[in-house]
Amino acid sequence: MTKKLNVAMIGGGFMGKAHAMAYAAMPMFFWPAPAIPVRKVLVDVNKDLAADGAERYGFEDSGADWKAVIIRKDIDVIDIVTPNDSHAEIAIAALKAGKHVICEKPLARTGAEAKTMFEAAKRSGSIHMVAFNYRRTPGVALAKKFIEEGRIGAILNFRGTYLQDWSADPNGPLSWRFSKKIAGSGTVGDIGTHVVDFARYLVGEISSVNAIVRTHIGERPLQAGGLDKLGASDKSSNGPKGKVDVDDEMIALLKFQNGAVGSIEATRNAYGRNNFLTFETHGTKGSIAFNYERMDELKVMFADDPADARGFRTIYTGPAHPYGYGLWPISALGIGYGETKIIECYDFFSAIVSGKQPSPNFEDGWRVSAIADAILESGVTERWVSVAN
Ligand SMILES: NC(=O)c1ccc[n+]([C@@H]2O[C@H](COP(=O)([O-])OP(=O)(O)OC[C@H]3O[C@@H](n4cnc5c(N)ncnc54)[C@H](O)[C@@H]3O)[C@@H](O)[C@H]2O)c1
């Protein structure tokens, strides 16, 4: 019989839906599964949403008080899918209670807060993971494999973007993502951190940054609590407005410890760009390019190809590529956001069963948050800022 691990999920919004789907689907894709996730309890401060979510997402039970749930003896895994201001408190308490913890990104609002979580994780002996799921896209994992195999030589340059447009309309509501107290930062922490995760994963540690950080839309109509509908909720320019105290545009130059250079851009205000999460990297022997909006594809150029065949070519990921044995049996059948969460769940449960920390774990989450801090500081000082470590 396959081992079973009981999960309590804290938060029942957008990511609650994604993680619940992954718990149900992971053994359907990856069999034998490392362990079967049992959807035990869904907790949300909104009691009705928790009860509704439990029924919808297949949890046995629901509740509104995470403190009562994390000490339950029948719970093995705590999954934190709440806004950023509650990650540290919930994670540290869960680690103290001896639970394995997966926490959504950014790990915390600041590097200092993330470090307290990493320290607690080190003390605990539990398995921990931060949910930078985009690196689990098979095309991105294939890029990592090619880089590790030396197929494009030593990396010289990394150019990454994360451009969306859901907050471009100034009448989009002032959700928690525009509050420093809850989110920590705006574009930098929310989506910039995904590109920073790509940069660290593919190239290595970032030593210093030089950034421009701006807030173009300084106020928005107030939203009375509730889920962040990412700009999809009713827009009204007549109601009272509140101040946006986080960034909405970021450009940063990067220096890596290994001598590579790079640049990243992130904004949620780029009309026409929906989930334009991209990177292009060139090395001494070739180049690799990826665009999440065409996530089944990886563009590669190998400089040692014959001169008459040189150029970017497209690989459609499938069974021959990372995670391919668990996904669909034909290349280019098409994967989506859900599959990245299913793979993340597979890697997390494999780590629990093997007892080996997965990547990215809370140390990675802390290092990414420290880089986000450096970008924000450089945005103010307009100087190169070294990354704290
Ligand atoms: N990895 C990704 O691709 C990705 C995508 C979106 C969001 N996120 C991250 O996931 C987290 C959640 O974002 P979301 O979009 O699901 O938000 P959301 O607004 O859709 O949902 C958050 C839910 O948490 C509940 N909640 C708030 N505080 C709580 C508490 N103390 N205890 C219990 N429930 C609480 C809210 O009532 C709400 O239902 C954030 O950290 C965000 O940055 C990651």
The ligand as a Tripos MOL2 file, in Angstrom:
@<TRIPOS>MOLECULE
LIG
   44    48     1     0     0
SMALL
NO_CHARGES

@<TRIPOS>ATOM
      1 N1          3.2150   30.4420   -7.2370 N.am      1 LIG1
      2 C1          2.3860   31.2080   -7.9250 C.2       1 LIG1
      3 O1          2.3570   31.1560   -9.1550 O.2       1 LIG1
      4 C2          1.4330   32.1140   -7.1900 C.ar      1 LIG1
      5 C3          0.3350   32.6750   -7.8560 C.ar      1 LIG1
      6 C4         -0.5610   33.4630   -7.1060 C.ar      1 LIG1
      7 C5         -0.3460   33.7020   -5.7700 C.ar      1 LIG1
      8 N2          0.7600   33.1780   -5.1550 N.ar      1 LIG1
      9 C6          1.0030   33.4130   -3.7310 C.3       1 LIG1
     10 O2          0.0520   32.6440   -2.9810 O.3       1 LIG1
     11 C7         -0.3310   33.3340   -1.7820 C.3       1 LIG1
     12 C8         -1.8620   33.4880   -1.7770 C.3       1 LIG1
     13 O3         -2.2500   34.2190   -2.9100 O.3       1 LIG1
     14 P1         -3.7080   34.0260   -3.5630 P.3       1 LIG1
     15 O4         -3.6260   34.6180   -4.9230 O.co2     1 LIG1
     16 O5         -4.1770   32.6210   -3.4000 O.co2     1 LIG1
     17 O6         -4.5600   34.9810   -2.6160 O.3       1 LIG1
     18 P2         -6.1430   35.0580   -2.4820 P.3       1 LIG1
     19 O7         -6.4670   36.4600   -2.1000 O.co2     1 LIG1
     20 O8         -6.8150   34.4970   -3.7090 O.co2     1 LIG1
     21 O9         -6.4850   34.0430   -1.2950 O.3       1 LIG1
     22 C9         -5.9340   34.1710   -0.0100 C.3       1 LIG1
     23 C10        -6.8610   33.4610    0.9850 C.3       1 LIG1
     24 O10        -6.2190   33.4140    2.2550 O.3       1 LIG1
     25 C11        -7.1930   33.6990    3.2640 C.3       1 LIG1
     26 N3         -6.4770   34.1620    4.4560 N.ar      1 LIG1
     27 C12        -5.8830   35.3640    4.6640 C.ar      1 LIG1
     28 N4         -5.2730   35.3870    5.8710 N.ar      1 LIG1
     29 C13        -5.4890   34.1710    6.4380 C.ar      1 LIG1
     30 C14        -5.1360   33.5880    7.6840 C.ar      1 LIG1
     31 N5         -4.3940   34.2450    8.5780 N.pl3     1 LIG1
     32 N6         -5.5590   32.3190    7.9540 N.ar      1 LIG1
     33 C15        -6.3150   31.6400    7.0590 C.ar      1 LIG1
     34 N7         -6.6920   32.1520    5.8530 N.ar      1 LIG1
     35 C16        -6.2700   33.4010    5.5520 C.ar      1 LIG1
     36 C17        -8.0960   34.7250    2.6190 C.3       1 LIG1
     37 O11        -9.3650   34.7870    3.2860 O.3       1 LIG1
     38 C18        -8.1890   34.1890    1.1890 C.3       1 LIG1
     39 O12        -9.2520   33.2690    1.0470 O.3       1 LIG1
     40 C19         0.4460   34.6570   -1.8120 C.3       1 LIG1
     41 O13         1.6050   34.5320   -1.0380 O.3       1 LIG1
     42 C20         0.8110   34.8390   -3.2770 C.3       1 LIG1
     43 O14         1.9840   35.6160   -3.4820 O.3       1 LIG1
     44 C21         1.6370   32.3760   -5.8330 C.ar      1 LIG1
@<TRIPOS>BOND
     1     1     2 1
     2     2     3 2
     3     2     4 1
     4     4     5 ar
     5     4    44 ar
     6     5     6 ar
     7     6     7 ar
     8     7     8 ar
     9     8     9 1
    10     8    44 ar
    11     9    10 1
    12     9    42 1
    13    10    11 1
    14    11    12 1
    15    11    40 1
    16    12    13 1
    17    13    14 1
    18    14    15 2
    19    14    16 1
    20    14    17 1
    21    17    18 1
    22    18    19 2
    23    18    20 1
    24    18    21 1
    25    21    22 1
    26    22    23 1
    27    23    24 1
    28    23    38 1
    29    24    25 1
    30    25    26 1
    31    25    36 1
    32    26    27 ar
    33    26    35 ar
    34    27    28 ar
    35    28    29 ar
    36    29    30 ar
    37    29    35 ar
    38    30    31 1
    39    30    32 ar
    40    32    33 ar
    41    33    34 ar
    42    34    35 ar
    43    36    37 1
    44    36    38 1
    45    38    39 1
    46    40    41 1
    47    40    42 1
    48    42    43 1
@<TRIPOS>SUBSTRUCTURE
     1 LIG1         1 GROUP 0 **** ****
